[in-house]
Every structure is written in structure tokens, then in C-alpha cells.
Amino acid sequence: MRAVPAMTADHFDQTLAAFQQRSPFRPFTVVLGSGARFEIDHPGALIFRDGVAVFLGPGGVPVIFDHEGVEQFVADLAGQPPP
């Protein structure tokens, strides 16, 4: 099995910025290499810099993730099988 190269810090930041700045904002999902996933449901609940991000989830629960741990960003879950 071939190893997938990690996302670069710059690509991570650029991708998050593009999703965060969509107008109107639409939620998107972050899928980690571990299989965990979570939905970014508000643009103001996300901060990132230099390949590291913090998402403040519902109830104030922080989720810290970085460019090395992200497998993919999913813009639209329509048609996707449930996890």
C-alpha cells in the first residue's frame, strides 16, 4: 500500500480559507486520517494558521487539528454513504 503524502501547511490554510469565506457560508466536513470526522457549521467558530486549526464546536467543545492529520475536506455530503 502506497503512503499518501500529508497535506502541506499552505494548502491546508488556503483550503480552510476558501471554505470559510464562501458566500453564503455552507457547512463542510473535515475527515481525519483516523477516520474521525466533524462538521464546521459556522465560519466564526474556526481559526487557523501555519497548518494548525481550532474549531469551537457546539457547546464550546474545541477540536484541534492540523495539516498532517487531515485526509480530506468534504464540501457537500449529498450522495455520500453514512460513516
Secondary structure, DSSP 8 states (H G I E B T S, - for coil): --------HHHHHHHHHHHHT-SS---EEEEETTS-EEEE--GGGEEEETTEEEEE-GGG-EEEEETTTEEEEES--TT----
